Amino acid sequence: MATQGTAYEYLAEPFDITHAAVVGIDAHGLVERWSKGAQALLGYRAREILGQPATSLLTGGADLASAVSEPRRGGNGWEGLIAVRHRAGHHVELALRICPLQDGGGRRSWLAVGCEVSTPRKWELDQAVLHGLLDQSPIGIAVVDTELRYQLVNRVLEHMDGVPLQLRVGRTVGQAMAGEAESTLEWQARQALGSGQTLLTFQRDVPEPGEPHRQDRERVRLCASFRLQDRTGRVLGVCQTTVDVADHDRARQRLALVNEASSRIGTTLDLDRTVRELAEIVVPQVADFVAVDLLETVLAARELTPVAVRGETALRRAAHLSIQEDLPEVLVSAGDPTRYPLASPQSRCLNTGHSIRDPVIDESTSWLAQDPLRRAKLNLLGVHSHLVVPLQARGMTMGVATLLRWKYPEPFDDDDQLLVEELAARAAVCIENARRFTREHNTALALQHSLLPHGLPEQSAVEAAYRYLPADTEAGVGGDWFDVIPLSGARVALVVGDVVGHGIHAAATMGRLRTAVQTLADLDLPPDELLGRLDDLVIRLADEADATAGGALVIGGTCVYAIYDPISRKLTVARAGHPSPAIAHLREPVEFPDIPAGPPLGLGGLPFESAEIDVKEGSVIAFYTDGLIEASDRDVDVGFERLCFALAHPDRPLDEICNTMVRMLLPEHPHDDVAFLVARPRALSTDDVASWDVPAVPSAVHTIRQMTNRQLTAWNLEDAAFTTELIVSELVTNAIRHASPPISLRLIRERTLICEVSDSSNTSPHLRRPLSTDEGGRGLFLVAQVAQRWGTRYTPQGKTIWAEQPLPSKQAHAPHPAPAPAPAPVPEHDTT
């Protein structure tokens, strides 16, 4: 006997008299017959027990009737459990069957057959398993003899094949059934009969429509054949088992499809691509056609609201896919609005949030009466089944997916609906994520565009052009920015910066830094000092972010700030962790000047340094963010090399240079924002600048007014003489009275007329409104009233107070006249 849990050895019937203990008991209750099986079971030899009362074998001396427990009637006798005494003295529990006998004289005796209790229990278990396999399990079982004639066929196999039992039993496999599958079974049975091995094969076929006794679906079966032998090893035949694994195979395919959907749907945060991925999963695996319709608010990435269907439902076709390339099912194109009647499955699905399934589509389908166009399409194609599932995520319905079948043989069933609902639920979450990301991206992009320059300001120092290219939707909007800021003295500031991170936070930080740079630039700070102030601001913003967001936000960035003076033709540059600008010369290679590399903004504790560069006429200066040179997958050195090629021939139009930079350095979809600014410096002619040294004596004021008048006359600006004399008088008088020499005056004719008075004092004048009783203090007040702008800038030698006034209209765009003779020096004392 095999151990428990392993294969059983052959078991004889437990009460088989050739193996069991057989005892004959006469009418007086004496033992008159004793088999070898009884001797083996109880240890008594026949001579020791024959003639003895049968009750002597019982424990406790009870009679036979009371000693038998759980007695049951079995035919003409009865059976039960009994405890007897072994010859060795221990007790043995037996399963006992007793059959009454009667001789010719009417005397009664008994035949008792016993065995160990465990033996019939194992036998009964084997019989229960056998009957369960034949009658209750889903396994088709057939037994053929050595001549391959059917001897036994259970009901399951009869139902699988549709062949009645009476057409099989007694016939060979080839006679009972014909076909390729049956030939395979016959060959498999012969092989198992000859080799003794268990053979396995898969049967897969698609029945013809209308074929009797066959389901109208693909059949997949696992068939096994193994040889049958009795306990002596004699071959009895072959047992063939058949398991229909079609349902298991379809379940496996559905599971594989769900697993595929989890990896294929939502690979990006692009809304259109996500919807397309859902359609590609569904067709042709589940349906012959699918249409995905979404609400306008979803496609526009706006806030979702609960759907209330009143009248026709207005959706917009997001995607559709068919097994036929010409899309004969389509009534609307992708991107166009589509309307469904109130009674349509789409409207009901959208309103209730539940799937609507029509297993059969025909003329009796009620909702088609309200939609004649779709009814004509469905009838033309022969659509026989229709399924509409909602696209729901986070409690909101965003649209519906409509699935059709006409070449697919089976109608949509419960399993199909559950599968499509699972796919739609996964896709809906991805669609909602894409909608939210698109909404955030659009918000950040709108914020960034509102904070970036919408055009370059008017100024004469440089000719400038720029490009800003936001990152693709995967990376999100960044914090790249640029600016052109007119400064006093006809100068201009050129700025390019980059904020760490992407999204709304980066765009907002960019706006704050750009505003700060404009404010600091109005103070006429030199580049190194301005970056130092900007660094302090970034540190404060980072501290605020740590306090409010628990350190989750990172504030930082890079910046390059340059000031170009068209009079001196010098460029003063400082940078904070930013790439150095490139200068393209007319007759020399592109230059990357050695600008001291300051730390990125937000580190603090380290100084910034400026470098002054002489700029030749006709050259082009390019400022850019690191996204320009790092956009390619190649090494950064390759990016710099391509930048040099793009900047070659700086005599081209600036817009053409910008287009070349985009074409040569950027991929179609850059992963980081890119901003760059190219500028062609202009030189202000010496004819448009006049300057004088002013003696620090009051009498010099009158002389300097005369010099100013003569210069204005030479420039044909007599209309501005009165205002200019007033400005010059007040500024020079203040410098003589309150500042330290040397003092100088400079007039600049540019888009405006600029008056500058410089001295060596660091004290700053303040504008105040004097009282009627004050004798002085009205100088700057008067200057502020007549000037368009005025201010103070500090220099290493002291300070400069400047005032701008608009040129007369006739001079605003007229070419400058020939220069006047050089002004004479101002005498120490006024002699007039």
C-alpha positions in Angstrom: 0.0 0.0 0.0 1.4 3.4 -0.9 1.8 6.0 1.7 -0.9 8.6 2.1 -0.8 11.4 -0.5 0.9 9.2 -3.1 -0.5 7.0 -5.9 -2.4 3.9 -4.6 -1.6 0.4 -5.4 -4.3 -1.8 -6.8 -6.8 -2.7 -4.1 -9.0 -5.8 -4.2 -12.6 -5.7 -3.0 -12.1 -5.6 0.8 -14.6 -8.5 1.4 -13.2 -10.6 -1.4 -13.1 -14.1 0.2 -9.8 -14.9 -1.5 -8.1 -12.3 0.7 -10.5 -11.5 3.6 -11.0 -13.5 6.9 -13.8 -16.0 6.3 -15.4 -17.7 9.3 -18.2 -20.3 9.4 -20.4 -20.4 12.5 -22.9 -23.2 13.0 -26.4 -23.0 14.5 -24.9 -23.4 18.1 -22.6 -20.4 17.6 -19.5 -22.6 17.3 -16.7 -21.9 14.8 -16.8 -24.6 12.2 -14.8 -23.0 9.4 -11.6 -21.0 9.6 -9.8 -19.6 6.5 -6.1 -18.7 6.1 -7.1 -15.1 5.8 -8.7 -15.3 9.3 -5.5 -17.0 10.6 -3.4 -14.1 9.1 -5.7 -11.5 10.5 -6.2 -12.8 14.1 -3.3 -15.2 14.6 -5.3 -18.3 15.5 -4.7 -21.6 13.7 -7.7 -23.6 12.7 -7.1 -26.4 15.3 -7.0 -23.7 18.0 -10.3 -22.2 17.2 -12.5 -24.7 15.5 -15.3 -25.9 17.8 -14.9 -23.0 20.0 -17.8 -20.5 20.6 -17.5 -17.6 18.3 -18.1 -15.3 21.2 -14.8 -16.4 22.7 -13.2 -14.1 20.1 -15.1 -11.1 21.3 -13.8 -8.6 23.9 -15.7 -8.3 27.1 -17.6 -11.6 26.6 -20.6 -10.0 25.0 -22.8 -11.7 22.5 -22.3 -11.2 18.8 -25.4 -9.1 18.2 -24.5 -6.5 20.9 -20.8 -6.5 20.0 -21.4 -5.3 16.5 -21.5 -1.4 16.4 -23.2 0.6 13.7 -25.0 -2.4 12.2 -26.4 -1.9 8.8 -28.6 -4.2 6.7 -26.9 -5.3 3.5 -29.0 -7.5 1.2 -30.0 -10.6 3.2 -27.4 -10.1 5.8 -26.0 -7.2 7.8 -22.7 -5.5 8.4 -20.9 -3.4 10.9 -17.8 -2.9 13.0 -16.6 -5.3 15.7 -13.7 -5.5 18.1 -12.1 -9.0 18.5 -9.2 -10.3 20.5 -6.0 -11.3 18.6 -4.1 -14.4 19.7 -1.3 -12.2 20.9 -3.7 -10.5 23.3 -4.3 -7.1 21.7 -7.6 -6.0 20.2 -8.3 -5.8 16.5 -11.1 -3.7 15.0 -12.8 -5.3 12.0 -15.3 -4.5 9.4 -17.6 -7.5 9.4 -20.3 -8.8 7.1 -22.5 -11.7 8.1 -24.7 -13.7 5.8 -27.2 -16.3 7.2 -27.1 -19.8 5.7 -29.6 -22.6 5.9 -29.0 -26.4 5.2 -31.5 -29.0 3.9 -32.8 -29.7 7.3 -33.7 -26.1 8.0 -30.8 -25.6 10.4 -29.4 -22.1 10.3 -25.7 -21.1 10.3 -23.7 -18.0 9.4 -20.9 -17.0 7.1 -18.8 -14.1 8.5 -16.3 -12.2 6.4 -14.1 -9.6 8.0 -11.2 -7.3 7.2 -9.3 -4.4 8.8 -11.4 -1.3 9.2 -9.1 0.9 7.0 -9.4 -1.4 4.0 -13.1 -0.8 3.1 -12.7 2.9 3.9 -10.0 3.2 1.3 -12.1 1.1 -1.1 -15.1 3.3 -0.6 -13.0 6.4 -1.2 -11.7 4.9 -4.4 -15.2 4.1 -5.6 -16.4 7.7 -4.7 -13.5 9.2 -6.7 -14.3 7.0 -9.6 -18.0 7.8 -9.6 -17.2 11.5 -9.2 -14.8 11.5 -12.1 -17.4 9.8 -14.3 -20.5 11.6 -13.3 -19.6 14.9 -11.6 -16.3 16.2 -12.9 -16.1 18.4 -16.1 -13.7 15.8 -17.6 -14.8 13.7 -20.6 -13.8 10.1 -20.0 -13.8 7.2 -22.5 -12.4 3.7 -22.0 -11.5 1.5 -25.1 -10.3 -2.1 -25.0 -7.2 -3.4 -26.6 -9.0 -3.4 -30.0 -9.9 0.3 -29.5 -13.6 -0.4 -29.0 -15.5 1.9 -26.7 -16.4 0.2 -23.5 -17.3 3.2 -21.3 -18.2 6.8 -22.1 -19.4 9.3 -19.5 -22.1 12.0 -20.0 -19.6 14.8 -20.1 -17.8 13.5 -23.2 -21.1 12.8 -24.8 -22.1 16.4 -24.3 -18.7 17.7 -25.5 -18.8 15.8 -28.8 -22.5 15.6 -29.3 -22.3 11.9 -30.2 -24.9 9.8 -28.4 -23.7 7.0 -26.1 -25.3 4.3 -28.1 -23.4 5.3 -31.2 -20.1 4.7 -29.4 -20.2 1.7 -27.1 -19.0 -1.4 -28.9 -17.6 0.5 -31.8 -14.0 1.5 -32.5 -12.9 5.1 -32.4 -12.7 5.3 -36.2 -16.2 3.8 -36.6 -17.9 6.0 -34.0 -16.4 9.3 -35.1 -14.7 10.6 -38.2 -12.5 13.6 -38.8 -9.0 14.9 -38.2 -9.4 15.2 -34.4 -10.7 11.6 -34.1 -7.8 10.3 -36.2 -5.5 12.0 -33.8 -7.3 10.4 -30.8 -7.1 6.9 -32.5 -3.4 7.3 -33.2 -2.8 8.6 -29.6 -4.7 5.6 -28.2 -2.6 3.1 -30.2 0.6 4.8 -29.0 -0.5 4.7 -25.4 -1.5 1.1 -25.7 1.9 0.1 -27.1 4.2 2.3 -25.1 2.5 2.5 -21.8 3.2 6.2 -21.6 0.7 9.0 -21.0 0.3 11.1 -24.1 -1.1 14.6 -24.3 -2.4 16.6 -27.3 -4.2 19.9 -27.8 -7.2 20.1 -30.2 -8.2 23.5 -31.5 -10.7 24.1 -34.3 -13.5 26.6 -35.2 -16.7 24.9 -36.1 -18.7 25.8 -39.2 -21.7 28.0 -38.5 -24.8 25.9 -38.0 -22.9 22.7 -37.5 -25.1 20.4 -35.3 -24.2 19.6 -31.7 -21.4 22.2 -31.7 -21.1 25.5 -30.0 -20.6 28.4 -32.4 -17.1 29.2 -31.0 -13.6 28.1 -31.1 -13.0 24.8 -29.3 -9.7 24.1 -27.4 -9.3 20.8 -25.7 -6.6 19.0 -23.8 -6.7 15.2 -24.5 -4.8 12.6 -22.6 -4.5 8.8 -23.2 -3.0 6.3 -20.8 -3.0 2.5 -20.6 -5.2 0.5 -18.2 -3.9 -2.6 -16.4 -5.2 -4.9 -13.7 -3.3 -5.8 -10.6 -1.6 -8.6 -12.3 -0.3 -6.3 -15.1 -2.7 -7.6 -17.7 -3.5 -4.8 -20.3 -7.2 -4.0 -20.3 -7.3 -1.1 -22.7 -6.8 2.7 -22.8 -8.5 5.5 -20.9 -8.9 8.8 -22.8 -9.7 12.0 -20.9 -10.8 15.3 -22.5 -10.8 18.7 -20.8 -12.4 21.7 -22.5 -9.9 24.5 -21.9 -11.5 27.0 -24.2 -12.9 29.0 -21.3 -9.6 28.8 -19.5 -7.9 29.9 -22.6 -10.2 32.8 -23.1 -9.7 33.8 -19.4 -6.0 33.7 -19.9 -6.3 35.8 -23.1 -8.4 38.4 -21.2 -5.9 38.5 -18.4 -3.1 38.9 -20.9 -5.1 41.7 -22.5 -5.6 43.5 -19.2 -1.9 43.1 -18.5 -1.1 44.5 -21.9 -3.4 47.4 -21.4 -1.7 48.4 -18.1 1.6 48.8 -20.0 0.3 50.3 -23.3 -2.4 52.7 -22.1 -1.1 55.9 -20.6 2.5 55.7 -21.8 2.5 59.5 -22.1 0.5 62.3 -20.6 -0.8 63.3 -24.1 -4.6 63.1 -24.1 -5.0 62.2 -27.8 -2.4 59.5 -27.7 -3.9 58.0 -24.5 -7.3 57.7 -26.2 -5.7 56.2 -29.3 -4.0 53.6 -27.1 -7.3 52.5 -25.7 -8.7 52.0 -29.2 -5.7 50.0 -30.3 -6.1 47.6 -27.3 -9.8 47.0 -28.0 -9.6 46.5 -31.8 -9.4 43.7 -33.0 -9.0 41.8 -29.8 -12.4 42.5 -28.4 -14.5 44.3 -31.1 -14.5 45.1 -34.8 -14.9 48.8 -34.2 -14.6 51.2 -31.4 -15.4 54.9 -31.1 -14.3 57.0 -28.1 -16.3 60.2 -27.5 -15.3 62.7 -24.8 -16.9 65.7 -23.3 -15.7 69.1 -24.6 -14.5 70.0 -21.1 -12.2 67.0 -21.1 -10.7 67.7 -24.5 -10.3 71.4 -23.6 -8.7 70.4 -20.3 -11.2 72.4 -18.3 -12.8 71.6 -15.0 -15.2 68.7 -15.0 -18.8 69.0 -13.9 -21.5 66.4 -13.4 -23.2 65.5 -16.7 -26.9 66.3 -17.0 -28.4 65.0 -20.3 -31.2 67.1 -21.7 -32.1 66.4 -25.3 -29.3 65.4 -27.6 -25.9 64.6 -25.9 -23.1 66.7 -27.4 -19.7 64.9 -27.3 -16.6 65.2 -29.5 -15.0 62.3 -31.3 -11.6 61.7 -29.7 -10.6 58.6 -31.6 -12.0 55.6 -33.5 -10.5 52.4 -35.0 -11.9 49.7 -37.2 -10.7 46.4 -38.6 -11.4 47.9 -42.0 -9.0 50.6 -43.2 -11.7 52.7 -45.0 -13.7 53.1 -41.8 -17.2 52.5 -43.3 -18.7 52.7 -39.8 -17.7 56.3 -39.2 -20.4 59.1 -39.3 -18.1 61.8 -37.9 -14.4 62.5 -38.2 -12.0 62.5 -35.3 -12.1 65.9 -33.6 -15.6 66.7 -34.8 -18.7 67.0 -32.5 -21.0 64.0 -32.5 -24.6 64.0 -31.2 -26.6 61.1 -29.8 -30.4 61.1 -29.2 -31.7 61.0 -25.7 -32.8 57.4 -25.9 -29.5 56.2 -27.4 -27.2 53.9 -25.3 -24.5 56.7 -25.3 -26.8 59.2 -23.7 -28.1 56.7 -21.1 -24.6 55.5 -20.4 -23.4 59.1 -19.9 -26.3 60.0 -17.7 -26.3 56.9 -15.5 -22.7 55.9 -15.5 -23.6 52.3 -16.3 -22.7 50.2 -19.3 -25.4 49.5 -21.9 -25.2 46.2 -23.8 -27.3 45.1 -26.7 -26.4 41.5 -27.4 -28.6 41.5 -30.5 -29.1 44.4 -32.9 -32.0 44.2 -35.4 -35.0 46.2 -36.5 -36.7 45.7 -33.2 -34.0 47.7 -31.3 -36.0 50.6 -30.1 -33.3 53.4 -29.9 -32.3 53.0 -33.5 -35.7 54.4 -34.6 -34.5 57.8 -33.4 -31.2 57.6 -35.2 -31.8 56.6 -38.9 -28.3 57.3 -40.0 -26.7 55.0 -37.5 -29.4 52.4 -38.2 -28.6 52.4 -41.9 -24.9 52.0 -41.1 -25.4 49.1 -38.7 -27.7 47.3 -41.1 -25.3 47.8 -44.0 -22.4 46.3 -42.0 -24.5 43.6 -40.4 -23.7 44.6 -36.9 -25.1 42.1 -34.5 -23.9 43.2 -31.1 -23.5 46.7 -29.5 -21.8 47.7 -26.3 -21.3 51.2 -24.7 -19.2 51.6 -21.6 -18.6 54.9 -19.6 -15.2 56.4 -19.1 -15.2 57.2 -15.4 -12.4 58.4 -13.1 -12.6 59.9 -9.7 -16.4 59.8 -9.6 -16.8 61.8 -12.9 -18.0 60.5 -16.3 -15.8 61.9 -19.0 -17.2 60.2 -22.1 -18.2 56.9 -23.6 -16.7 54.1 -25.7 -18.9 52.4 -28.2 -18.0 48.9 -29.4 -19.5 47.0 -32.4 -19.2 43.5 -33.6 -20.1 42.0 -37.0 -17.3 39.8 -38.1 -16.6 38.7 -34.6 -18.9 35.7 -34.3 -20.1 35.9 -30.7 -22.3 38.7 -29.2 -21.0 40.6 -26.3 -21.5 38.7 -23.1 -21.0 39.3 -19.4 -17.4 38.4 -19.5 -16.8 40.8 -22.5 -18.5 43.6 -20.7 -16.5 43.1 -17.5 -13.3 43.0 -19.6 -14.2 46.2 -21.5 -15.2 48.0 -18.3 -11.8 47.1 -16.8 -10.0 48.4 -19.8 -12.2 51.6 -19.9 -11.6 52.2 -16.2 -7.8 51.9 -16.6 -7.9 54.2 -19.7 -10.2 56.7 -17.9 -7.7 57.2 -15.1 -5.0 57.8 -17.7 -7.2 60.2 -19.6 -8.0 62.1 -16.4 -4.3 62.3 -15.6 -3.6 63.6 -19.1 -6.4 66.1 -18.8 -5.1 67.4 -15.4 -1.6 67.5 -16.7 -2.7 69.4 -19.9 -4.7 71.8 -17.8 -1.7 72.4 -15.5 0.6 72.7 -18.5 -1.7 75.2 -20.2 -2.0 77.2 -17.0 1.7 77.2 -16.5 2.3 78.1 -20.1 -0.3 80.9 -20.0 1.3 82.2 -16.8 4.8 82.0 -18.3 3.7 83.8 -21.5 2.1 86.5 -19.5 5.3 87.0 -17.6 7.6 86.9 -20.6 8.2 89.9 -22.8 5.5 90.2 -25.5 7.8 92.3 -27.6 11.1 94.1 -27.3 11.2 97.7 -26.0 12.2 100.5 -28.2 15.9 101.4 -27.8 18.8 102.3 -30.1 21.7 100.5 -28.5 21.2 97.1 -30.1 19.2 95.3 -32.7 17.7 92.2 -31.0 15.8 89.1 -31.8 14.8 86.2 -29.6 13.2 82.7 -29.5 11.4 81.0 -26.7 10.5 77.3 -27.1 8.6 75.7 -24.2 9.4 72.0 -23.4 7.0 69.3 -24.7 4.1 68.3 -22.5 6.0 65.4 -20.8 8.6 67.7 -19.2 6.3 70.5 -18.4 6.8 74.3 -18.7 10.1 75.5 -17.4 11.4 78.7 -16.0 13.6 80.1 -18.9 13.3 83.8 -19.5 15.0 86.7 -21.2 14.7 90.5 -21.2 15.9 93.6 -22.9 15.9 96.6 -20.5 16.6 100.2 -21.7 18.9 102.0 -19.2 20.0 105.5 -18.7 22.7 107.1 -20.9 21.4 105.2 -24.1 22.6 102.0 -22.6 20.7 98.6 -22.6 20.7 95.6 -20.4 20.5 92.1 -21.9 19.3 89.3 -19.6 18.8 85.6 -19.9 17.9 83.3 -17.0 16.8 79.8 -16.1 14.9 78.7 -13.0 15.2 75.2 -11.5 12.3 72.9 -12.1 9.2 72.8 -14.3 5.5 73.6 -13.9 3.5 76.5 -12.4 5.9 77.0 -9.5 8.9 77.4 -11.9 6.9 79.8 -14.1 5.8 81.9 -11.0 9.4 82.0 -9.7 10.6 83.1 -13.1 8.1 86.0 -13.1 9.3 87.1 -9.6 13.0 87.0 -10.7 12.3 88.9 -13.9 10.4 91.6 -12.0 13.3 91.8 -9.5 15.9 92.2 -12.3 13.8 95.0 -13.9 13.6 96.7 -10.6 17.3 96.4 -9.8 18.1 97.5 -13.4 16.2 100.7 -12.8 18.6 101.4 -10.0 21.4 101.3 -12.6 23.3 98.7 -10.6 26.4 97.2 -12.2 26.0 93.5 -13.3 28.0 92.0 -10.4 26.1 93.9 -7.8 22.8 93.2 -9.4 23.4 89.4 -9.4 24.4 89.7 -5.7 21.1 91.4 -4.9 19.2 88.8 -7.0 21.0 86.0 -5.2 19.8 87.4 -1.8 16.3 87.4 -3.1 16.4 83.8 -4.3 17.7 82.8 -0.8 14.7 84.5 0.8 12.3 82.8 -1.6 13.9 79.4 -0.8 13.5 80.1 3.0 9.8 80.9 2.4 9.3 77.7 0.4 10.9 75.7 3.1 8.6 77.2 5.7 5.4 76.7 3.7 6.1 73.5 1.8 8.3 71.7 4.3 11.3 71.8 1.9 9.4 70.1 -0.9 10.1 73.0 -3.3 13.5 73.8 -4.7 14.2 77.5 -5.5 17.3 78.3 -7.6 18.4 79.2 -11.0 21.1 80.7 -13.2 21.3 84.1 -14.9 23.6 86.2 -17.2 23.3 90.0 -17.1 25.1 92.3 -19.5 25.1 96.0 -20.0 26.0 97.4 -23.4 27.1 101.1 -23.8 26.8 102.3 -27.4 29.0 105.3 -26.6 32.0 103.4 -25.2 31.1 100.3 -27.3 31.8 98.1 -24.3 29.9 95.1 -22.9 30.0 94.5 -19.2 28.9 91.0 -18.3 28.4 89.0 -15.1 27.0 85.5 -14.8 25.6 83.3 -12.0 26.1 79.7 -13.0 25.0 80.4 -16.5 26.8 79.6 -19.8 29.0 82.4 -21.1 27.5 84.4 -24.1 28.9 83.8 -27.6 30.2 86.6 -29.7 30.2 86.1 -33.5 32.8 88.4 -35.2 32.7 89.3 -38.9 36.2 88.1 -39.7 37.2 86.0 -36.7 35.9 82.7 -35.2 33.0 82.7 -32.8 34.3 83.6 -29.3 33.1 82.5 -25.9 34.7 85.2 -23.7 36.1 84.2 -20.4 33.5 85.6 -18.0 34.1 84.8 -14.3 31.7 81.9 -13.5 29.7 83.0 -10.4 27.7 80.4 -8.4 24.1 79.6 -9.3 21.5 81.8 -7.7 20.4 80.7 -4.2 23.7 79.3 -2.9 24.9 82.6 -1.3 28.2 83.4 0.3 30.2 83.7 -2.9 30.9 87.0 -4.8 30.1 87.7 -8.5 32.5 89.4 -10.8 32.0 91.4 -14.0 34.1 91.4 -17.1 34.3 94.2 -19.7 34.5 93.4 -23.3 35.2 95.6 -26.3 32.6 94.9 -29.0 33.4 95.4 -32.6 31.0 96.8 -35.1 29.0 94.2 -37.0 29.4 91.4 -34.4 26.5 89.5 -32.9 26.2 88.5 -29.2 24.1 85.4 -28.3 22.7 84.8 -24.9 21.1 81.4 -24.3 20.0 78.9 -21.7 21.6 75.5 -21.3 18.6 73.8 -23.0 20.0 75.1 -26.3 23.3 73.3 -26.1 22.1 70.3 -24.1 19.0 69.6 -26.2 20.8 67.0 -28.4 21.6 63.5 -27.1 25.2 64.2 -28.1 28.0 65.6 -26.0 27.8 69.2 -24.8 30.9 70.0 -26.9 28.9 69.1 -29.9 26.2 71.6 -28.9 28.8 74.4 -28.7 30.2 73.3 -32.0 26.8 73.5 -33.6 26.2 76.9 -32.0 29.4 78.2 -33.6 28.1 77.0 -37.0 24.7 78.6 -36.5 26.3 82.0 -35.5 28.6 82.0 -38.5 28.1 84.9 -40.9 26.8 87.4 -38.4 26.0 89.8 -41.2 22.8 87.9 -41.9 19.4 89.1 -40.5 18.9 88.2 -36.9 15.7 86.3 -37.5 17.5 84.1 -40.0 20.3 83.5 -37.4 17.6 82.5 -34.8 15.9 80.1 -37.2 19.3 78.5 -38.0 20.0 78.0 -34.3 16.6 76.3 -33.8 17.1 74.1 -36.8 20.7 73.1 -36.0 20.6 72.7 -32.3 17.1 71.6 -31.2 15.1 68.4 -31.8 11.5 68.4 -32.8 10.3 68.1 -29.2 12.9 69.5 -26.8 12.7 68.1 -23.3 13.7 71.4 -21.7 12.7 75.0 -22.2 14.9 76.9 -24.5 15.3 80.7 -24.5 18.0 82.7 -26.4 18.5 86.3 -27.3 20.8 87.5 -30.1 21.8 91.2 -30.3 23.7 93.2 -32.9 25.3 96.2 -31.0 25.1 99.6 -32.5 27.6 102.4 -31.9 26.4 105.9 -31.1 28.2 108.4 -33.2 30.5 110.9 -31.6 28.5 113.6 -33.4 25.5 112.7 -31.1 27.4 113.2 -27.9 28.8 116.4 -26.4 30.5 116.7 -23.0 32.2 119.5 -21.0 34.1 119.7 -17.8 32.4 122.1 -15.4 34.4 124.2 -13.0 33.0 124.1 -9.4 32.2 127.8 -9.3 28.7 129.3 -9.6 29.6 131.5 -12.5 30.2 128.4 -14.6 26.4 127.8 -14.8 25.9 130.7 -17.2 28.6 129.6 -19.5 27.4 126.0 -19.6 24.0 127.2 -20.5 25.5 129.0 -23.5 27.4 125.9 -24.5 24.2 123.9 -24.3 22.3 126.3 -26.5 25.0 126.3 -29.1 25.0 122.4 -29.2 21.2 122.3 -29.4 21.3 124.7 -32.3 23.9 122.5 -34.0 21.6 119.6 -33.6 18.6 121.6 -34.8 16.9 121.2 -31.4 16.1 124.9 -30.7 12.6 123.9 -29.6 14.1 122.0 -26.6 16.4 124.9 -25.6 14.3 126.3 -22.8 13.6 123.0 -21.1 17.2 121.8 -21.5 18.6 125.1 -20.1 16.4 124.6 -17.1 17.5 121.0 -16.5 21.2 121.8 -17.1 21.1 124.9 -14.8 19.4 123.0 -11.9 21.6 119.9 -12.1 24.9 121.8 -12.5 24.0 124.2 -9.7 23.2 121.3 -7.4 26.5 119.6 -8.3 28.5 122.8 -7.6 26.7 123.5 -4.3 26.4 120.0 -2.8 28.9 117.7 -4.6 32.6 117.4 -5.1 34.6 118.1 -8.2 35.4 117.1 -10.8 32.1 117.9 -12.4 31.1 117.2 -16.0 28.1 117.6 -18.3 27.2 115.3 -21.1 24.4 115.7 -23.7 23.3 112.7 -25.7 21.1 112.8 -28.7 19.4 109.5 -29.2 15.7 108.6 -29.2 15.5 111.2 -26.5 17.7 114.1 -25.4 19.7 113.0 -22.4 21.4 115.4 -19.9 23.9 113.9 -17.5 25.8 115.7 -14.8 28.5 113.7 -13.0 30.5 114.4 -9.9 32.7 112.6 -7.5 30.2 112.6 -4.6 28.4 109.5 -3.4 25.5 111.4 -1.8 22.2 110.9 -3.5 19.8 113.8 -4.1 16.2 113.4 -3.0 13.1 114.8 -4.6 10.9 116.8 -2.2 8.0 119.1 -2.4 9.1 122.5 -1.0 6.9 124.7 1.1 5.9 128.2 -0.1 8.1 129.7 2.6 11.2 127.7 1.5 13.9 129.7 -0.3 15.4 126.6 -2.0 14.9 122.9 -2.7 12.9 123.3 -5.9 15.7 122.2 -8.3 14.9 118.4 -8.6 11.2 119.1 -8.3 11.4 121.3 -11.4 13.5 118.8 -13.2 11.0 116.0 -12.5 8.2 118.2 -13.8 9.8 119.0 -17.2 11.8 115.7 -17.8 10.3 112.5 -19.1 12.5 110.5 -16.8 15.3 111.2 -14.4 17.4 109.3 -12.0 20.8 108.6 -10.4 23.4 106.0 -11.2 26.6 105.3 -9.2 30.0 104.8 -10.8 33.3 103.9 -9.3 34.2 107.6 -9.5 31.0 109.0 -7.9 27.6 109.4 -9.3 25.7 110.7 -12.4 22.3 112.4 -12.3 20.5 112.1 -15.6 17.3 113.4 -17.1 15.6 112.5 -20.4 13.2 114.6 -22.4 11.5 113.6 -25.7 12.9 115.0 -28.9 10.7 117.4 -30.9 8.5 115.5 -33.3 10.4 116.8 -36.3 13.6 115.4 -34.9 12.3 112.1 -33.6 13.0 110.2 -36.8 14.9 112.7 -38.9 18.6 112.0 -39.7 21.0 113.7 -37.5 22.6 116.9 -39.1 26.2 117.5 -39.5 28.0 118.0 -36.2 28.7 121.5 -34.9 32.2 122.7 -34.3 33.7 121.3 -31.2 32.6 123.3 -28.1 35.2 125.6 -26.5 36.3 124.9 -22.9 34.2 126.5 -20.2 36.2 129.3 -18.5 36.8 129.3 -14.8 35.0 132.6 -14.4 32.0 134.0 -16.3 33.2 137.2 -18.0 29.8 138.3 -19.3 
